[in-house]
Amino acid sequence: GSVDLQQRYIASMFFAVSVLATMYGDIAAVNTGERIFTMMLMLLAGVVFAMIIGSLTQLVLSFEEHRSEFRKRLKMAIMFLKRNSVSVELQNRIRLYIENLLDSQLERTSKDSVMSMLSGSLQAELQLMLVGRLLHSFPWISRLEPNLVGQVC
């Protein structure tokens, strides 16, 4: 009766979710409880995977927006220099300066974007690694606890 229909429905849903989650129905759940539990885990895994891919996509798009802004500002500066008949040699020096300035701004923005996605402890670890070489050149800092130095960073 209705129990048989319910079990067939759960078995069908289990097959559909397992095929979507693994691209192959290779997981063998034997009873209804195992099927429900396994489907929930597969759906949860799909949600977590989607969140990770979404975060990475957002990060890449953010970098592209900054690069686009960088190119736009550099193009504007070069056009200004050409309109005002600035010598080629000075144009090149100014262009190199602006590229360096905008690259450092992009690097700072990239770092901030990456840091915002990390937990506090991972932020401290990454920060320590990024500035650790400089800090460890001071003898009194190298004697401090690494976690303390990471938090100070």
ABEGO torsion letter per residue (X at the ends): XAAAAAAAAAAAAAAAAAAAAAGBBABBBABAAAAAAAAAAAAAAAAAAAAAAAAAAAAAAAAAAAAAAAAAAAAAAAAAAAAAGBBAAAAAAAAAAAAAAAAAAAAAAAAAAAAAABBAAAAAAAAAAAAAAAAAABAAAAABBAAAAAAAX
